[in-house]
Each structure stands twice: as structure tokens, then as C-alpha cells.
Amino acid sequence: MSSGKSLVLGLLVGSTLSAAVTLLSTPESGSSIRGRVKNQGMEIGNLLSTLKKDGLRLKDQLTQTSKEGAVLIKELTEEIKNSLEDWKDTVEPHQESIYQSLEQIETSIKDLENKMKTQ
């Protein structure tokens, strides 16, 4: 406990001494420094306010963009699904005829092979 109290006391004394040395060694008057600190404080406050507003606008824009993106993805998914169904409906009637044509070609090739073997 004693070392904790001495640490706090040391920090307090060190801070006080450094503040006093800084004030005594500055080339400007106290009112000039206070004015400059006040102006810089206001600039920082304005900057933080602007950053906050920009952050909120960015958040709103990201939210809106993600909602729009979700809608677009849903619409695209539906369009792809419909296109696949249309393609399937178009190909299915011809599928049997293509299969039969392939079987005829296969049969013709086998017949040719047999004829070549016998010759």
C-alpha cells in the first residue's frame, strides 16, 4: 500500500513541477498561451464534430447500400432461377431426340466397325 501511495504522490509532484517549469520557461505570456490553447481546443472540437457527422453519414450510407445490395442479390437470384427453369423447359423436349440421335450414331459406328472386320 505504501508504494502505491508514494507512486501517486510522485506523479502528482512531478506533474506540478513540470507544469510550473513549462509556464516559467515559455517565451509567450500566459494570456497568449491561454488564447492559443482555447483556439486549438475549439479547432479540435470542430474537427471532432465534423468527424462525428461524417461517421454518422457514412454509417447511414453503408446501411442503405447493404439494404439495396440485399434486394439486388435477391432479384438476381430469382432471375437466375427463372432462366435455369426456362432453359430446362426448352432443353427437356429435345433431350429425348438428342439421346435417340446419339444411339443411332453409336449403332451406325458399331455397324461400320463390324463391316470393316468382315472385309
C-alpha positions in Angstrom: 0.0 0.0 0.0 2.8 2.4 0.9 4.5 2.0 -2.6 1.1 2.8 -4.3 0.7 6.0 -2.3 4.3 7.0 -3.0 3.8 6.4 -6.7 0.7 8.6 -6.8 2.5 11.3 -4.7 5.5 11.2 -7.0 3.2 11.5 -10.1 1.4 14.5 -8.5 4.6 16.3 -7.5 6.3 15.6 -10.9 3.2 16.9 -12.8 3.1 20.0 -10.7 6.8 20.7 -11.2 6.7 20.1 -14.9 3.7 22.4 -15.3 5.5 25.1 -13.3 8.7 24.8 -15.3 6.7 24.9 -18.5 4.9 28.1 -17.5 8.0 29.8 -16.4 10.1 28.9 -19.4 7.6 29.8 -22.1 8.6 32.7 -24.3 5.0 34.0 -24.5 2.7 35.5 -21.9 0.1 33.5 -20.1 -2.8 35.2 -21.8 -1.3 34.5 -25.2 -0.9 30.8 -24.4 -4.4 30.6 -23.0 -5.8 32.1 -26.1 -3.8 29.7 -28.3 -4.9 26.7 -26.2 -8.5 28.0 -26.4 -8.4 28.3 -30.2 -6.8 24.9 -30.6 -9.4 23.4 -28.3 -12.2 24.9 -30.4 -10.5 23.7 -33.6 -10.2 20.2 -32.1 -13.9 20.4 -31.0 -14.9 21.4 -34.5 -12.8 18.7 -36.0 -14.4 16.0 -33.7 -17.9 17.3 -34.5 -17.2 17.1 -38.2 -15.7 13.6 -37.8 -18.8 12.5 -35.9 -21.2 13.9 -38.6 -19.1 12.3 -41.3 -19.1 9.0 -39.4 -22.9 9.0 -39.0 -23.4 9.8 -42.7 -21.0 7.0 -43.6 -22.9 4.6 -41.3 -26.2 5.6 -42.9 -24.8 5.3 -46.4 -23.4 1.8 -45.6 -26.7 0.7 -44.1 -28.6 1.9 -47.2 -26.1 0.3 -49.6 -26.3 -3.0 -47.8 -30.1 -3.0 -47.9 -30.0 -2.2 -51.7 -27.4 -4.8 -52.2 -29.5 -7.4 -50.5 -32.5 -6.6 -52.7 -30.4 -6.7 -55.8 -28.9 -10.1 -54.9 -32.4 -11.4 -54.2 -33.6 -10.2 -57.6 -30.6 -11.6 -59.3 -31.1 -15.0 -57.7 -34.7 -15.0 -58.8 -33.7 -14.1 -62.4 -31.1 -16.8 -62.5 -33.6 -19.4 -61.1 -36.2 -18.4 -63.7 -33.6 -18.5 -66.5 -32.5 -22.0 -65.5 -36.1 -23.2 -65.4 -36.7 -21.7 -68.8 -33.6 -23.4 -70.2 -34.6 -26.7 -68.7 -38.1 -26.4 -70.2 -36.5 -25.6 -73.6 -34.0 -28.4 -73.5 -36.1 -31.2 -72.0 -38.3 -31.8 -75.0 -35.3 -32.1 -77.3 -33.3 -34.2 -74.8 -35.0 -37.4 -75.9 -34.5 -36.8 -79.6 -30.8 -35.9 -78.9 -30.5 -39.2 -76.9 -32.0 -41.1 -79.8 -29.8 -39.5 -82.3 -26.7 -40.4 -80.2 -27.9 -44.0 -80.0 -28.3 -44.1 -83.8 -24.9 -42.7 -84.3 -23.5 -45.3 -81.9 -25.3 -48.1 -83.7 -24.0 -46.8 -87.1 -20.4 -46.8 -85.8 -20.8 -50.3 -84.5 -22.2 -51.5 -87.9 -19.2 -49.8 -89.6 -16.8 -51.5 -87.3 -18.4 -54.9 -87.9 -18.3 -54.4 -91.7 -14.6 -53.4 -91.5 -13.8 -56.5 -89.5 -15.5 -58.8 -92.0 -13.8 -57.3 -95.0 
